[in-house]
Amino acid sequence: MKILVSWLRDFVDVDVSINELADVLTMRGFEVSATEPAPATVQTDGDDAVLDLEITTNRPDCLSVFGIAREVSTIYGTELRVPRIETMGQPTSGEGGSLSVMIDDSDLCPRYVAAAADVTLGPSPSWLAARLDAAGIRPINNIVDITNYVMMEIGHPMHAFDLESLVDHVIRVRKAVPGETMRTLDGQERKLRPEMLVIADAVRPHAVAGVMGGADSEVSSHTRTVAFESAYFRPTSVRRTSKQLALSTDASYRFERGADIEAPVAAMRRALTLLEQTGAGRLREPIVDTYPGQKPPQTVPLRHSRIARILGIDVDSVFVTATLDQLGFTVSPPATRDTPSDGGPMWHIGVPTWRVDVSREIDLIEEVARHYGYDRLASTFPPVIQPPAPLSPYQRRQRLLRRVLTAAGCSETINYAFTDRMSTAPFVQDKSELIGLANPLSEKFTVLRPSLLPGLLDSLIRNRRREHRDIRLFEIGKRFRQTGGETIGVAIAVTGGGAPEHWSAPGRPVDFFDLKGLVERTCEALGVTPSFERTVDGPLVTGRASRVSATSRDTGEQVSLGILGQLAPAIATARGFPNAGDEIYVAELDLAALASVAVDRDRLHATAVPRYPSVIRDLALILDETLPAATVRDTIQTAAPETLVSVCEFDRYAGTAVPDGCVSLALHLTFRAADRTLTDVEVQAAVDAVVRALRVHHGATLR
């Protein structure tokens, strides 16, 4: 928001340099984007300038010159002068003269103020047009410029209708009729939805409430009478309508953040004062103020002891009351009965209607801290009155997995839980599983993510485009589906080199087994022994995809944990992966499923180092090439006695002397007993039992 410093000085005497003013506002929580000289159209005395402020969404009261002047007057402790406003008699409460107002939906529009005026159109005075120009608003004509001037000066948006274009001179605040359309001031034909609030006459709509007026009632050179509008609209209604119409204006920007429900009459009177002051016209009849559901002012208790506890210093009570009073709060003196048990006074603070961000005691303490000065607050830690709560098993598992994957060379990413439908398509077979958002932030955030892989893939591609070749990423987060609801998973994505390049050995690209090792390490960290089974999965390359599972210790059944494999190159290319030749490997595991088969770490115990030697026997077996090695290991471990402590494959060969469709698989079998040295007879008996089981179950033969 841009404001002219000379305009600011209309309301507060501040004889400081523009740089000092910018610094002081910055120290009070405002972001000053820039300071620049006043435009050539502004008649200055040489020291005028423009302040460009970034106002946070919780401070709509500062989206005006007067709102900033209130802050400046509090900072410097100077008098705040209010804008010149003529009384113009008492407003009527519904109908008055030739103009009548009806509110059909008082929930979305609790207050509507209107006034009819005879006008003479023409250019605005140079001083008024120059101030608008400095604020970044193009002057149009004296009537429209007055409404914009009031909005910039006191922060409340207004609109002007050509009164003769309103059928029966009726203003009706209602919701749009299904199928209703309206041409707005930007020349676009807008299709209105039934939930949208409009300002209509007896027949058709003339404005989208709080957003933009209609072209049919635009103030033009032929206009002789106008109906000024100054109303309050619910922020949610304006925000929703602005989003649905993809139409953002200065008015909607203010209304959707929260306007002052007591400002419409003051804004109207200020506009009518300017109307007469500039010779542009005069009020025809009493102002119409329709306000059916007036609410009492809000009061918030404030304890002096609480201020000291939150800020860590004792702020003088005189400073507290003086600051809040100058900011527009009503400070009621504390009574004896209001003194808390921990000592110190307690005030009852009346919150002004323009401070929509203040509803709790902590909000008032923030105001005190801002104007006391954050730089004056001592750097002290609050006292610890109780130990922190212990981590839940869920938190412990997540922290453990982060440590494990980070130690394995992966970097954690955090992506939005929203995504677009196109990116989810390869990862969801049934599109009805997607959960759409009723009011998405943009087209890129239309659904809740059903999988962590789309976001992780985008992060990987973003890094690859910035010339990072060897990438290992993981994410722990929530997924959402219609049937499964909300679940938590861990996803991994790797590409580039399988090991760091080094002069002593040639580099190699990452492969399936690099990712498999990461998945095994993840499972082992929770005490889970995973098993892998070949699968065909939509987003993964056939033959390089595996389903991960583990055996439940409670039921003995296999629990599906997730998938891993090479991502189909077509998916990566469609998402913009710059190097089609690089392979991407991804995995996604369900943390709830992992937790159901995880070992309780509280029950772990250490075992002594073996005292007796082990015996190793090697087997070379001829097996069907489609037989998974994990199945062979399971058969061996089932057939062997407890003395078998390890099974490890060390060679796989297919070629000469091996029948077609078969492979030679070589394994180390390690035997050891905890209480004695094994004899050759015991070991050989165990090996014979293993060979028999492999022959019976898999048709294996010794090579």
N, C-alpha and C positions, 0 to 999 in steps of 0.2 A: 504494500500500500504506500503510495506516494503522497506526501503532504508538504505544503509550502510553510516554511518556518514563520513567515509574516502572518499567515492565516492562524497558526498556532498562537501567535502573540495577541490575537484578538481576545483570547480567553485567559491568558496567563502572562504575567510579566516575567520574562526570562532573558536577562541580558548576559548571555554567554555565547561563546563561539559555537559554530555548527559541530566541530569535532568534539568539543567537551560535551555538548548535548547528546551526541551519538554515543559517547563513552558512558555517560550516566545512564542512558536508557539500556545499554547493553548490560550494565551491572545490575539492572533491575529485572533482568530476564527477557528483554526484547532483543531480537536479532536485527541489527541495522545492516541491510545488504549493501547500501551505498549512500553517499552524499554527493550531490551534484549541484552545479549553479542553477539558479532560477532561469526558466526560459526567457527568451528575448521579449515575449509578449507581456511579461510581468514588469510593471513599473516598480523598481526597487531603489533603495538608497545605497546599494552597493554591498550589503552584507546579507542579503536574502539568499536562501538556498532551498533545495528540496531534500527531504529525508525519505529514503526508501526503506520501509520496515517490513519484516516478515512477522506476521501475527499468528501465533499458534491457534489451533482450532478451538481451544478451550477459552479463548479470550475475545469473543465477538464484540464485547463492549469497547475494545480498542480499535475496531475497524472504522474509526472516525477521527476527525481532528479534535473534537471536544473530548473524546475518550482518552487520547494521548495527552491532551492538556490537563486532564484530571490527574494523570500519573505524574506529569511534570510539576504541577502545583504541589503535590504531596512530597515529591522529592526535595523541592526547594523551600517548602513551607510558605508559599505565597498564595494570595487570594485567587480563587477560581471565578471568573466572570462567565455567566451563562449567556447564550445567544439571545439577541434581541427578539422578543416575542410580544406581539400585541394580544390583548385579552380577547377581543372580538366577541364578547358575550358568552353565555353558557351554551354548550352543545345540547341538542335535543337527543332523545333516546331511541329514535327509530325512524320516523318519518317527519319531514319538515319541508314545507314549500313544494317546489317542483321535483324534488329528488327524494326517493324512498329506498331504504336498504332492507333486505331480508337475508337472514343467514339460515340456510337449511341444515348445515352441518356445523354446529357450534363446537364440536370436538376438534375438528381440523382448523376451524377459524373461530377462536373464542372472542375476537374483537375486530370490528370493522368500522372505520371512520371515513366519512365522505363529506365533501363540500362542493357546492356549485358556485362557479365564479364567471363573471363576464370578463373577457380577455381581449387584448389587442396583440396579435402575433407580430414578432419582429426579432431582430438580433438582440442578444443579451448585452448588458453594459460591459465595457471592456474589462473592468476589474473582476466581474463574475466569470466571464469566459476565460480570462487568463488563469484564474485559480483552478478552474476545471481542467484546463489544458495542462497545467503543471501536475495535476493529479492523474493525468493519463486518460482523461475523458474528453472526447471530441464535442465541442459545443454544437448544438443543433438549432434551437430557437429558444426564446426567453422562457416559454412555459416548460418545455422538457428540461432545459438547463436548471430551472429552479428545483425541480424534483431531484435531479442529480446532485445539485449543490447541497440540498438538505441531507441527502443520503451520505455524502462525504463529510458534512459538517457534524451531524449528530448521530450518524450511523444507522438511521432507519430508512429503508427503501420506500419510495412512493411511486405512484403512477398517475398519469393524467389521461382521461378519456374525452373524446369529443362528445359532449353531452347530447347533441342532437342525433347522434348515431345510436343512442340507447333507446330502444323501443319503450314508450311510456315513461321514460326517465326513471326506469327501475334498475337497481343493482341487486342481483340475486347471487348469493354465494352458495354454490351447489356442486355436487359431483357430476362429472360428464355423463352424458347419455351414451349407452353402447352404440358404437358406430359413428359417433359425433366427430367432426373434424373442425379445424380452425386454422386460418392463415395467420401466422405470427408476424411480428414486426420485421423479422429478417427475410420475409418473403416466402418462407417455407410452409407448405400445407402439412399440418400436424394431425396425425390420427390419435385421438384421445382415448384413453382407457377408462372404464367405469370408476376406478378407484382414484382417478385424478380430480383434484379440486379446481374448479374454474370460476371466473367472475363473468356472469351472464346478465343479459337484460331479460325481458319477458319472453324472448324467442330464442336467442342464440348466444353462444359464449363469445366474450370479447377479450379474455385474458386467461392465461394459465397461472393460477394463483401462486404468487411468490416467485415466478420465473420470468415470464415475458408477456407483454400486452399483445393484442391482436391488431392486424392491419386495418380491419374494417372500422375501428374506432380511433385510429391514429390522429393525433393532433396535427393539422395541416394548415396551410395558408388560408383556408376557407373557414377555419374554426373561429367561432365567436363566443361560445360558452364551453367551459370544461367542467368535468367532474373529477376532482382530485381524490385519489385513494390513498389511505394510510391505514394499514391493517397489521394484524398479527396472525401468522400461519404456523402450524405445528412444524417443527424442524424435520421430523420423519417424513411427513407428507411431501414437503418441498424437495427433500433429498431424493426420495423415491421417484418423484415425477421428473426431476432434472436428470436423473440417471436413465430413466426409461426413454425419455425424449432425446437423450444425448445433447442436452442444451443447458449450458452453464452461463449464468449472467452475474453481474455485480449484485443484483437483488437476491438471486438464489444462493449465492455465496454467503450472504449475511443471514438470510432466513434459515438456511439449513444448519447453521451453527447455533442459532438461538437468538432471537430478537428480544427486545424489551417490550413486554405486554402493556406497560404504562406509557410508552413513547408515542403511539399513534396520534394522540391529540396534540402533544407538544410539537411533533413533526408537522402536523397539519397547520397549526398556528404559525410556525416558523415559515412555512411555504407561503401562506397568505400574507404574512408580514413582508416577505421579499417581493411578493406580487405587487403590493401597493408601493413599496419602497422604490422599485424599479419602474413604476408606471406601467406595468404590463396588464393590470386589471384590478378588480376588486371583488370581494365576497358578495354574492348575490343574496344569500339567506343563511340562517344559522347552520353551524356544523352539525352533521348527523353522527352520533356516536352510539353504535350498537354493541353493547357489552353485556350479554345475558348472564354470564357466570363469573362474576367478580370474585377473586380469591383473596383471603387475608394475607398479609405479608408474612414472610418466613422469618423465624427467629432461631438462632443457633447459640447455645451456651459456649462460653470461652473461659477456661480456667487459667489464671496466671501461672499456677504451678505447672500446668501441662506445657505451657510455652517453654519454661525453663528446662523441663525434662526432655522435650523434643529437640530444642536447639542447643542444649548443653551450656547455656549462659543465662544469667538473670537479666531480662530486658525490663527496663523501668516501665511501670504501669502507666505513667503519664505518656510515654512515647507510644505505647500500645493504643491507648484510647484516642490520642491525637491523630495518629496515623489512620486508624480505621474511620474516624470521623471525617477526615479530609478525603478519604476514598469514597465517601458517600454512605458508609454504614451508620446505622443508628445505634449508639452505645448507651445502654441503660445502666445507671450507676448500681453497683452491687449492694444488696441488702445484707444484713447480718446473717439471716437464715441461708443466704446463698454462699456462705464461706465453706469450702470443702474441708474435709477432715485433715487433709495434708497441708492446710494453711494457704493464705493468699486469697485474693478476691476472685469472684467469678462473675463475669458480665453476661448479660443477655443481649446479643448482637442482632439487630434488625438488618436483614440482608436486602439491599436494593434490588429492584426487579431486573436491572440491567446486568447484574452479576449472576448469570446462569451457571457459572462454574463453582459457586460456593454453596455447599449444602451441609458441610460437616465442620467440626471443630478444627480438624487438621487443615482444612482449606483456609481458615482464618489465620492459623499459625504460619502458613506459607506466605500470606500477605504481610504479616509482621516481619518475617525473615527477609523477604524481598527488599522491603524499604529500610530495614535495619542495616542490611548489607551482608551478602553472603561472605564477603571478604573479612568481615569482623567476627564471624563465628569461629570459635576456638576449635582446633583440630583435636577433639577428644573422642574416645570411644565410649559408648554407653556402657554402664555397668552390666555385667552378666549376672542375672538373678537366678537363672536355672540352666542346667546343661542342655545342649541341643538334643532334639529328639533323635533316637537312633534311626539309622537308615532302614527302610523296609527291604524285604528280600528282592522286590522289584528294582529298587534303586541300586542295591548292591550288585545285582546281575548286570545292570546297564553300565555301571562304572567299571566292573571287571571286563566286560566286552570292549569298552572303549580303550582300556589299558592294553588289552591283548592285541587288538587290531592296530592300534597306534604303534606298539612295539614291533609289529610285523611290517611296518613301513607304510601303513595306510593313513590317509588324512580324512578327518571327519568333515562332512558337509551337513548343512541344515537348510532344507528347502521348504517352500510354502506347502501347506496341506491342500492348496487349491491347484488345479491344473486345467488344461483344455481337453476336450473330448478326443481330438485327433491324436494327441500324444499317448492317450490311454488305450487306443484301439488295438495295438498289437498285444497288449498285456491282459486284456479282458475278452474272453470268448463270448460271454453273454452281456450285451450292452444294457440290459435291464438292471444289471447289478450296480450301475453307476448312480451316484447320488448327486443330483444337480442342485445348484444354488439358486434361490429365488431372486436374489439381488446381487449378481456377481460384480466384482470390482471392474473387470474388463473381460474381453473375449478370451483372454489367456487364463482366466480363473473362473471357469463356468461349472466345474464339478469338483467334488472332493476326490483326492487321489485314491484309487483302489489298490495301488502298488507303489512301492518306493522307487522302482526302477525307472519310470519316466523322468522324474526329477534328477535322479542320480546320473542318468544318461546325459541330460542337458548340462549338468555340472562338468561331466567328463569332456563333453564336446567344447564347452566354453574354455576349459583349460587347454585342450588340444589346439584350439585356434590361437591361443596365446603362446604357442611354441613350446608347451610342456609336452614332452614325448612320453616319458615313463610316468604313468598316472595310476595311482591306487587310491580309491575313494571308498568310504563306507558311510552309511547313515542309519541311525536308529530313530524310528518315528512311527507315527500312527497311520493306519490305512483304513479305508471306509468302503463297505459294500452293503447293499440292501439286505442280503441274507445273513452275512457274517457279522454285520454291525462294525463296531470299532475294534481293531486289533492292532497290536504293536509288532513290528518286525525289524530285522536288521538286514540291510542289503549291501552288497559289495560289488564294485565294478573295477576292472583292471584292464590296462592296455599298454602297449609299448614294450620295453625290455623286461625279460624275466629276471634279470640280475643286472646290477650296475656294470657298465663297461669298464674293462681293465686291460692293461697292456699284456697281462700274463695269459689271457684266454680270450677267445672270440666271444662276442655277445650273442645272445639268442633272444628271440621274441617270447613274450609271455605265452603260456599255453594252458590247456585245461587243468593240468596237474598243479600248476602254481595256484590257481583258484581253489582247487580241491584241497590243497594244503591249508589255505586260509580258512576254509570251512571246517576242516578237521580241527584246526587249532581253536576255532571259535567254540566248537562243540566240546572239545576236551577241557576247555577252561571251566565248563559247567559240570564236568564229570560225565559227559555223555559220549558214548561210543557210537558214531554214526555209521550207517551202511548206505551204499550207493547202488542204485538200480537204474539201468538204462531206460530212458523215457523219450517220448515224442511230445515236445511242448511247443506251442505256437511261436513264441518269440525266439526260440533257441534253434540252433542248427542240428538237424537230425544226425545222430551218430556222435555228437559232441554235447549231449544233454543228459543229465542224470537227476533222478529224484532222490532226495535225502530223507532218511527215516532212522528211527531208533526204537529199541525195544523198551516198553514200559515195564518198570520193576514191579508195579502193582498188579497189572493184568496179564503181562507177558505178551501183549499184542504189539504190533508194529504201529508206531505213531509217525505220521507224515510230518516232516519238519520244513520242507521247502524244495527248491530247485537250484541247479547250477548248470552252467554250460556256456557255449559260445553264442553271443547274440547274433541273430541273423543280420548279415551285412546290409540287406535292403532296408532294415529298420533304421540302422545308424545313418545310412546315406540319406534317407528321407528326412531325418532330423537335422541334417547339415554337418555330419562328421566329415572333416576335411580330407582325411587319408583313407581312401577305400581299401588300401592294401593292408592296413593294420587290423588285427583281430581284437575284438572286445569280448571279454568274458565277464559274466554277471552271475550273481547268486542272491537269493532272497530266502530268509528263514523266518519262521514264526516264533517269536519269543515266548508266547504262551505255551506252545507245543514243546519248545525246548525246556521251559520251566517244569512242565509236567513229567519229564523224564530225567531232570537234572538230579545230581546227588546233593543231599543236604550237607553243606560244607561243615556244619557244626558236628557232624558225625565222623568226619575224616580222622584217621589215625595213622601214625607213622609205623613202618615195619623195619626190622633190623636188616642190615646188609647181609645177603646170603653167606653162610659159612661154608657151604659145600659146593663143589665145582659143578658146572653144567656140562651137558653132553649135546653136541650138535650133530645132526644127521641131515644130509642133503638128499632131496628127491627130485628126479627129473621125470615129469609125467607127460604123456601124450593125451591131449584133451581136445574136445570140440572148441573151435576158435570163438564160437558165440557164447561160451560159458563164462560168466563173470568170475573174476578172481575172488571176489568177496564170497561167492557161493562155495567155492573150493575151500576157502578158509573156514567157513562155517562147518562144512562137513568134517574137516580135519579136527577142529576143536571139539566137535560132538563125539567123534569116535575115539579120540585119544584120552588117556587118563589125566588126572589133575597135575601130573608131573610135566605136562606140556605147558611151557610158560610163554612161548613165542612162536609165531609163524610169520615168515617174511619171504616175499618173492624177490629173487635176485636176477632172473633172466627169463626172457620170452623170445622164442625162436620159431620161425616158420620158413621152410625151404627144403633143401636137400635132406633126404632120409625122413622127412615128416610128411605123412599123407596129406593130400589136398583137403582143405576144410578143417584141418587140425593145427594145433600149435604145441610146441614143447614148452612147458612151464616148469622152471626150476625154483625150489623152495628150500629155505633153511628151517629146520625144526629144532627148537631148543628145548631140552628137557632138564629139569632140576627138581630135587626134593629138598624140603626145608629141614629134614631131620636126619638125612643120611646121604652117602654117596651112591648114586644109582649104578647098578651093574649093567653089563652089556646085555644080559638076558632080558632084564626089565625094559631096557630101551628098545631092543629089537622087537619084543612083543608089542610094544606100543606102536612102533613103525608098521608092523605087519597088520595091526588092527586098522591103522589109518589107510593103508594101501587097499585092504579089502573093502572098506567103506567107499573109497573113491571108485573102485571097480564096479561095485554094486550100484551106486547112485549115479555115476557119471560115465561109466564105461571107460575109465582111465586105465592106461597101461604104463608100466615102467619103461623108460627109454634105455 
